[in-house]
Amino acid sequence: MRKYEGAFILYSNLEEDVRNAEIEKIKNIVTSFNGTVDKVNEWGQRRLAYEIKKKRDGYYVIINFTSNSDAVNEIDRICKISDNVLRHMITVEETK
């Protein structure tokens, strides 16, 4: 089990219940692979550094979790096919 940090940019025009469902979906994937969600940090709506798919704003969510690589692969797969996720990136947290 390793510690990961996932950064997710959701479309800014999503309703709150749809946005919360997307966050819950990611958290459920982590727990279904016997991982733990350590922290969820919603940054909220921010302006993007550059246009992505003709959008200037996005809703940022940072999720810190502990899991195995199978959960990371499944999150990556789900985010790629989701219509509500603009961009995502999952990185391994370095131990000090």
C-alpha positions in Angstrom: 0.0 0.0 0.0 1.3 3.4 -1.0 0.1 7.0 -0.4 -1.3 8.8 -3.4 -2.6 12.3 -4.1 -5.2 12.7 -6.8 -6.0 16.1 -8.4 -9.3 16.2 -10.2 -10.7 19.1 -12.2 -14.5 18.8 -12.7 -16.6 20.9 -15.0 -17.5 24.1 -13.3 -21.2 24.0 -14.5 -22.0 20.8 -12.7 -24.8 20.8 -10.0 -23.7 20.2 -6.5 -25.3 16.8 -6.2 -23.6 15.6 -9.5 -20.3 17.0 -8.3 -20.6 15.2 -4.9 -21.5 12.0 -6.7 -18.3 12.1 -8.8 -16.3 12.6 -5.6 -18.1 9.8 -3.9 -17.5 7.5 -6.9 -13.7 8.1 -6.6 -13.8 7.5 -2.8 -15.8 4.3 -3.3 -13.2 2.9 -5.8 -10.5 3.5 -3.2 -12.4 1.7 -0.5 -13.5 -1.2 -2.7 -9.8 -2.0 -3.3 -9.2 -2.1 0.6 -7.7 1.4 0.6 -8.4 4.4 2.8 -9.3 7.9 2.0 -7.1 10.1 4.1 -8.3 13.6 3.2 -10.6 15.3 0.6 -9.8 19.0 -0.1 -12.3 20.8 -2.3 -10.6 24.0 -3.6 -13.7 25.0 -5.4 -14.1 26.8 -8.7 -10.9 28.3 -10.1 -9.8 29.8 -13.4 -7.7 27.4 -15.4 -4.2 28.4 -16.5 -5.3 27.7 -20.2 -8.4 26.7 -22.0 -9.3 23.0 -21.9 -12.0 21.9 -24.2 -13.1 25.5 -24.6 -13.6 25.9 -20.9 -11.9 28.6 -18.8 -13.1 27.5 -15.3 -13.0 24.2 -13.4 -13.9 22.8 -10.0 -10.7 21.5 -8.2 -10.7 18.6 -5.8 -7.6 17.1 -4.2 -8.0 13.6 -2.6 -5.2 12.0 -0.5 -5.6 8.2 -0.2 -3.7 5.1 0.6 -4.2 2.1 -1.7 -2.6 -0.3 -4.1 -1.9 0.3 -7.8 -5.1 -1.5 -8.8 -7.2 1.2 -7.3 -5.2 3.9 -9.1 -5.6 2.1 -12.4 -9.4 1.9 -11.9 -9.7 5.5 -10.9 -7.7 6.5 -14.0 -9.9 4.3 -16.2 -13.2 5.8 -14.8 -11.9 9.4 -15.0 -11.0 8.9 -18.7 -14.5 7.8 -19.6 -16.4 10.1 -17.3 -18.3 13.1 -18.9 -17.9 15.2 -15.7 -14.1 15.1 -15.3 -12.2 17.7 -17.3 -8.7 16.5 -16.2 -7.1 14.3 -13.5 -3.7 13.4 -12.3 -2.6 10.9 -9.6 0.8 11.0 -8.1 2.7 9.0 -5.4 3.4 11.0 -2.3 7.0 10.8 -1.4 8.0 9.6 2.1 10.4 11.7 4.1 
